[in-house]
């Protein structure tokens, strides 16, 4: 259990962040000013955790450790996505591509999996992984902190342990609606609040109610919630602009 806890703790800090880290080396005074501005202009939806990493080999040993399956339950996540052959799905914050094979198997070769991350080295890693796993339907996409840069609208969007890394989330997800088909679903998986035996510290977490409120302002409706041992899963639908 200690080994798993260590892996999860590191994973929760470094999970394929789409957060902007450009102020990493600025002084503390500027950081406080920036956070104050975010609180005023984005209702406090600043990233709860920011972390950059470039060593794909190092992080692959953590993200893809066999023990992760015990609590992450990738098969259940794919089932919740209700994927079928020919569908398109985007994994935003895909990291080393932990979910790529499972998603690819669900949509089959007639579908598409867009694995998005902001780290170029991870993109290279996922492209090599797609070749090794024989999944030509997996396309690694280099996104930006404020834009996943999906080339086409998709049927499903997945964010696993990523939502709390995103800054100015309301604006981010408003823009993201254009990349989600009208009948599509957006699924976010994140850590339950409070202190748990696994996962990040409580201050890095967002309660489900906070996520639901932010997503409502961004133009999404909660379809349902599901719970895992350490994480909660929220399934959203895009709200039509005339509603």
For each residue, the residues with C-beta under 8 A, 3 or more apart:
1: 4 5 197
2: 5 6
3: 6 7 67
4: 1 7 8 67 70 71 198
5: 1 2 8 9 197 198
6: 2 3 9 10
7: 3 4 10 11 62 65 67 68
8: 4 5 11 12 68 71 198 199 230
9: 5 6 12 13 198 199 200
10: 6 7 13 14 62
11: 7 8 14 15 62 63 68 161
12: 8 9 15 49 161 191 199 200 204
13: 9 10 49 51 200 204
14: 10 11 17 51 53 59 62
15: 11 12 63 93 95 160 161 162 165
16: 63 93 94 95 96 117 119 122 161 162
17: 14 21 47 49 50 51 52 93 118 162 165
18: 92 93 116 117 118 143 145 148 162 165 166
19: 47 49 50 51 145 165 166 167
20: 23 47 50 145 146 167
21: 17 24 50 51 52 145
22: 145
23: 20 26 30 31 34
24: 21 50 52
25:
26: 23 30 31 34
27: 30 31
28: 31 32
29: 32 33
30: 23 26 27 33 34
31: 23 26 27 28 34 35
32: 28 29 35 36
33: 29 30 36 37
34: 23 26 30 31 37 38
35: 31 32 38 39 46
36: 32 33 39 40
37: 33 34 40 41
38: 34 35 41 42 44 45 46 167 168
39: 35 36 42 43 44 46
40: 36 37
41: 37 38
42: 38 39 45 46 167 168 169 170 171
43: 39 170 214 217
44: 38 39
45: 38 42 167 168 169 170 214
46: 35 38 39 42 167 168
47: 17 19 20 50 164 165 166 167
48: 164 165 203 204 205 206
49: 12 13 17 19 164 165 200 204
50: 17 19 20 21 24 47 165
51: 13 14 17 19 21 165
52: 17 21 24 119
53: 14 58 59 119
54: 119 121
55: 58 59 121
56: 59 60 96 119 121 122 124 125
57: 60 61 125
58: 53 55 61 62
59: 14 53 55 56 62 63 95 96 122
60: 56 57 63 64 96 125
61: 57 58 64 65
62: 7 10 11 14 58 59 65
63: 11 15 16 59 60 68 95 96 98
64: 60 61 68 96 98
65: 7 61 62 68
66: 69
67: 3 4 7 70
68: 7 8 11 63 64 65 71 72 98
69: 66 72 73 74
70: 4 67
71: 4 8 68 198 228 229 230 231
72: 68 69 77 98 160
73: 69 76 77 228
74: 69 77 78 98 99 102
75: 78 79 102
76: 73 79 80 228
77: 72 73 74 80 81 99 102 158 160 187 189 233
78: 74 75 81 83 99 102 103 106
79: 75 76 82
80: 76 77 187 226 233 235
81: 77 78 89 103 106 156 158 185 187
82: 79 156 185
83: 78 87 89 103 106 107 111 155 156
84: 87 106 107
85: 106 107 108 110 111
86: 107 108 110 111
87: 83 84 106 107 111 155 156
88: 107 111 112 113 114 152 153 154 155 156
89: 81 83 103 106 107 111 112 113 114 154 155 156 157 158
90: 113 114 115 116 141 148 150 154 156 157 158 179
91: 94 99 100 103 113 114 115 116 158 159 160
92: 18 116 143 148 157 158 159 162
93: 15 16 17 18 116 117 159 160 161 162 165
94: 16 91 97 98 99 100 115 116 117 122 126 140
95: 15 16 59 63 98 117 122
96: 16 56 59 60 63 64 122 125 126 129
97: 94 100 101 115 125 126 129 130 138 140
98: 63 64 68 72 74 94 95 160
99: 74 77 78 91 94 102 103 158 160
100: 91 94 97 103 104 113 115 126 129 130 133 135 138
101: 97 104 105 133 135
102: 74 75 77 78 99 105 106
103: 78 81 83 89 91 99 100 106 107 113 138 158
104: 100 101 107 108 111 113 133 135 137 138
105: 101 102 108
106: 78 81 83 84 85 87 89 102 103 111
107: 83 84 85 86 87 88 89 103 104 110 111 112 113 137
108: 85 86 104 105 111 137
109: 136 137
110: 85 86 107 137
111: 83 85 86 87 88 89 104 106 107 108 137
112: 88 89 107 137 139 154
113: 88 89 90 91 100 103 104 107 135 137 138 139
114: 88 89 90 91 139 141 150 151 154
115: 90 91 94 97 100 126 138 139 140 141
116: 18 90 91 92 93 94 140 141 142 143 148 149 150
117: 16 18 93 94 95 122 123 126 140 141 142 143
118: 17 18 142 143 144 145
119: 16 52 53 54 56 122 123
120: 123 124 142
121: 54 55 56 124 125
122: 16 56 59 94 95 96 117 119 125 126 140
123: 117 119 120 126 127 140 141 142
124: 56 120 121 127 128 140
125: 56 57 60 96 97 121 122 128 129
126: 94 96 97 100 115 117 122 123 129 130 138 140
127: 123 124 130 131 140
128: 124 125 131 132
129: 96 97 100 125 126 132 133 138
130: 97 100 126 127 133 135 136 138 139 140
131: 127 128 134
132: 128 129
133: 100 101 104 129 130 138
134: 131
135: 100 101 104 113 130 138
136: 109 130
137: 104 107 108 109 110 111 112 113
138: 97 100 103 104 113 115 126 129 130 133 135
139: 112 113 114 115 130
140: 94 97 115 116 117 122 123 124 126 127 130
141: 90 114 115 116 117 123 148 149 150 151
142: 116 117 118 120 123 149
143: 18 92 116 117 118 147 148 149
144: 118 147 148 149
145: 18 19 20 21 22 118 167
146: 20 167 168 171 172 175
147: 143 144 172 175
148: 18 90 92 116 141 143 144 176 179
149: 116 141 142 143 144
150: 90 114 116 141 153 154 179
151: 114 141
152: 88 179
153: 88 150 178 179 180 181 184
154: 88 89 90 112 114 150 157 179 180 181 184
155: 83 87 88 89 181 183 184 185
156: 81 82 83 87 88 89 90 184 185 186 187
157: 89 90 92 154 176 179 180 184 185 186 187
158: 77 81 89 90 91 92 99 103 187 188 189
159: 91 92 93 162 163 186 187 188 189 190
160: 15 72 77 91 93 98 99 188 189 190
161: 11 12 15 16 93 164 189 190 191 231
162: 15 16 17 18 92 93 159 165 166 188 190
163: 159 166 169 188 190 206 211
164: 47 48 49 161 190 191 204 205 206
165: 15 17 18 19 47 48 49 50 51 93 162
166: 18 19 47 162 163 169 172
167: 19 20 38 42 45 46 47 145 146 172
168: 38 42 45 46 146 171 172
169: 42 45 163 166 172 173 214 218
170: 42 43 45 173 174 214 217 218
171: 42 146 168 174 175 218
172: 146 147 166 167 168 169 175 176 218
173: 169 170 176 177 186 214 215 218 219 220
174: 170 171 177 218 219
175: 146 147 171 172 178
176: 148 157 172 173 179 180 186
177: 173 174 180 218 219 220 238
178: 153 175
179: 90 148 150 152 153 154 157 176
180: 153 154 157 176 177 184 186 238
181: 153 154 155 184
182: 238 240
183: 155
184: 153 154 155 156 157 180 181 237 238
185: 81 82 155 156 157 223 235 236 237
186: 156 157 159 173 176 180 215 220 235 236 237 238
187: 77 80 81 156 157 158 159 233 234 235 236
188: 158 159 160 162 163 211 233 234 236
189: 77 158 159 160 161 228 231 232 233
190: 159 160 161 162 163 164 205 206 211 231 232
191: 12 161 164 196 199 200 204 205 230 231 232
192: 196 199 205 227 230 231 232
193: 202 205 206 207 208
194: 202 205
195: 201 202
196: 191 192 199 230
197: 1 5
198: 4 5 8 9 71 230
199: 8 9 12 191 192 196 205 230 231
200: 9 12 13 49 191 204 205
201: 195 204 205
202: 193 194 195 205
203: 48
204: 12 13 48 49 164 191 200 201
205: 48 164 190 191 192 193 194 199 200 201 202
206: 48 163 164 190 193 210 211
207: 193 210 211
208: 193 211 212 225 232 234
209: 212 213
210: 206 207 213 214
211: 163 188 190 206 207 208 214 215 234
212: 208 209 215 216 222 234
213: 209 210 216 217
214: 43 45 169 170 173 210 211 217 218
215: 173 186 211 212 218 220 222 234 236
216: 212 213 219 220 221 222
217: 43 170 213 214
218: 169 170 171 172 173 174 177 214 215
219: 173 174 177 216 238 239 241
220: 173 177 186 215 216 236 237 238 239
221: 216 236 237 238 239
222: 212 215 216 225 234 235 236
223: 185 235 236 237
224: 235
225: 208 222 232 233 234 235
226: 80 232 233 235
227: 192 231 232 233
228: 71 73 76 189 231 232 233
229: 71
230: 8 71 191 192 196 198 199
231: 71 161 189 190 191 192 199 227 228
232: 189 190 191 192 208 225 226 227 228
233: 77 80 187 188 189 225 226 227 228
234: 187 188 208 211 212 215 222 225
235: 80 185 186 187 222 223 224 225 226
236: 185 186 187 188 215 220 221 222 223
237: 184 185 186 220 221 223
238: 177 180 182 184 186 219 220 221
239: 219 220 221 243
240: 182 243
241: 219
242:
243: 239 240
